[in-house]
Amino acid sequence: MLTALDFILGKPLEIVIAGSAQAPQVQAFLRTIHDRYLPNKVLAVVDNRAGDGALTLFPGAAGKGTLEGRPAVYVCRDRTCWLPITDPGELSAQLKGHQPAWTVS
């Protein structure tokens, strides 16, 4: 219940992965995200080729796409995004700074 309250009162981390869900790079991004305890996150995988149906469900994905044909991850908070990431190692480093201070690494 405290996690739900924290989600409601805080500003969730919004993570958008642009690319096909079956792509190995996207799967690596998902493993990197799920390996961390990030209770206040909203995660969306958007395939640019699938149309804009996901944008209806999650408007935060608007304007976010692949970079030079490669899957990309956009990490945002309160509608402000950091630079897009195309490497799981970079994503891991960026997410480390967003874990709750009370978690054990």
N, C-alpha and C positions, 0 to 999 in steps of 0.2 A: 504494500500500500504506500510505503514511503517513496518507492521508485515512481509510482504513478503520480504522486503529489509533486515530486521533483520535476517530472516531465511537464506537468501542467503549469507549474510556477516558473520553470526555467525556460531557456531558449534552446530547443533541440538542435543537434547537429544534423544538417541536411546533406546527404551524400547521394550524388547522382552518378551512375556509371553509364556512359554512352557507349553502346556496342551490343553485339549479339550475345545473349545470355549463354550461348553454347561455346563462344570463343574461349580458347585457353587463357588468354590475357584477362578476360572478364572473370573467369573462374578464379584466377590468381588474386584479382582484386577482392572478390567476395571472401576468399579464405583469409586474406589479410584483415578485412573488416571484422569477420566473425571470430577471429582469434583474439580480439580485444574486447574488453568489457566496456561497452559504450551504451549505457542504458537510455540515454536521451538522444536517440538518433532516428531519423527517417531515411530509409534507404529505397532508392528506385533504380532499376535497370531499364534504360530506354534504348530501344533499337531504332536508329534513325530510319531504317527501311520499313518499319512496321506502321508508319503513319503517326498521327499525333494523338492516338487514343490514350496513351500514358499521360500526356500533357493535361488531359481533362481530369484525370485522377490526381495528378500532382503537378500543379502549375509551376512549381519550383524547377522543373526540368526544362522549361521553355528556354530555347536558345543554347542549350548545351548539347554538343555533338562530338563526334569523333574528331581527332586531330590528325590530319594527313592520312586518313584512312585507318588509324589505329585507335583502339578503345581508349577512352579517357575518363578520369574520375574528377568530379567537381565536389569539393568540400566547402560547405557554406554554413553560416550561422546568422540568423536574423536577416536573411536575404543579402548577405555580403559574402562573396565567394573568394577563396584563395585561388591562385593560379591553377589551371588544370594539370593533372598528373597523368603520366603515361607509363610509369614504372611502379610495380608493387613495393619496391624498397623505399621509394620516396613517399608513397602513401603510408607505409608503416611508420616512418619518421614523423610525418605530419599528424597522424592519429595519436601518436604517443603523447603529444601535447594536449590532447582533448580528453584523455581519460580522467575520471574523477580522482581527486587527490587522495582519497581514502582507499584506493584499490591497491592490492599487492601485486607487483609485477613478477 
